[in-house]
Amino acid sequence: MIQSIARKQIAPLGLWVLFGCTSISWLITAAIAPEMAQAYTARVEVSLISQPDESYANFLRRAEAIARAAAQRSFDGDILVTDVAVTIIGQHNSAIAPILLLDVSRQNWKRRPIVSFWATYFPGTQSLLDFSQPSESNQPPESEPNQ
């Protein structure tokens, strides 16, 4: 009879020891190695409106400057950001079209923070936005030859 009582008490005691060791092991692991941080891509979209009488080349330079600032701000603002995707959308008169997409990793940006190196340019944007040569009305009048 004493043996049967001892066996009944040993089984629950063994479960408690096993459960206790597992819990202590889990707590130590959680304290030493906390959960890994989740890295992610920051996505930024910026609209850029053309200035009166602005050339497409100048409009594109402004777009690059804005993309550069947005990428740098995204990396500086959050240490978990591993990649940045900046889309610049241009508006000229009533037309709207994408100008460039800057897609770069933190490591590449740190090594070479040059927008034109990492950006994808949309070749049809100048036509879509109807940036054309200055019209004749914007040209200074030509002087007539003396007769």
N, C-alpha and C positions, 0 to 999 in steps of 0.2 A: 504494500500500500504506500509506503514512503517513497518507493521508486516511482510509482505512477504520479504522485504529487510533484516530485522533483522534475519529471519529464514535462509535465504540464506547465510548470513555471519557467523552464529553460527555453521553450519555444517562443513565448512572448518576449522574454528577456533578449533573446537573440535577434528578434525583429527590431526591438527598440535600439539595440546596439548598432545594427546595420543601418537603420534609419538615421540615427544620430551621427554616425561617421559620414554618411552620404551628405547630410545637411551641412556638417562642418566643412567637408571638402568643397562643397558648392560655394559656401560663404567665403572661404579662403580664395578660391579661384576668382570669384566676382570682385573681391577686394584687390587682388594683385593684377588681374587682367580685365579691366572694365570693357564694356562693349566697344567695338570698333566704330569710329565715326564714319558716316556715309558721305562720300564725296559726290559732287553733282556738277552739272553744267548750268551755268547762269545764262539765261536767254534775255536779250534786251532788244527791243524794237524802237527805233527813233524815226520820227517824221521830220523831214527837212524841206522847208519852203524856200524857193528861189527868191533872190532879191531882184528888184527891177533892173533891167539891163545887165544882168549877171551872165557871164559866159559859162558854158558847160564845164570848162576846165576849172574855173574858180569854184563852181558848185561842187565838183568832184573833190577838190582840195578841202572844202569845208566838211564834206561827208567823211573824208578820211580822218580829219581832226576830231570830229565828233565820235567816230568809231574808236579811235585810239583812247580818248578820254573815257568812254563807256567801258571799254575792256579793262583799263587800268583801275577804274573805280570798282568794278566787279571783283577783281582779284584782291584789291586792297581792303574791300569791305567785308569779305568773308573768307576765312582761311580754308574752309571746306570746299570752295569752288575749285575744281580741277580743270575745267574747260569753260570757255566763254564763246557764245554765239551772238554776235551783234548784227542786226539787219538794219540798214539805213534805207528808208523809203523816201523817195524824192517827189516833190510836187512843184510843177511849173505850169502856170496858168490854171487850167482845169484838169490837167493830166497828172496821173499818179503812177509811179513805177519804182521797182526796187533798183537801187543804185549799186549797193555792194553788200556782201555778206562776209563778215570777219569771224572765222571759226578757228580758234587757237587754244592750245593747252597752256596751262600755267608755266610748265617747264619751257616750252618753246617761246612763249612771250617773254619770259625772264631772260632767255638767251638772245632773243632778237625781237625787240618791241617795235617792229616796223609793219604798219598796216598793209602796205602794198605787197609785202612778202607773203602774208597769210590770207589776204582777202580774195574773194571771188567777185569779179566785176561782171556785170550784166551788159554785154556788148550792145544790145538794142535800146538801152535806156535813153541815150541821147535822142534817138529818133522818136521813141515813144513819148518823151516829154516835150518834143517839138522844139528842141534847142536848135536854132538855125543861125546862120550868119546874120549879123546885124542888118536890118532892112535898110533900104535906100533912104528912108526918111530919117534914120538915125545917123547917116553918114554926113560929114560936113560937106557943104556944097563945093563943087569943083569950080575953080576960077576959070572963067572963059578966057581963051587966048586973046591977046590984044590984036586988034586989026589995024 
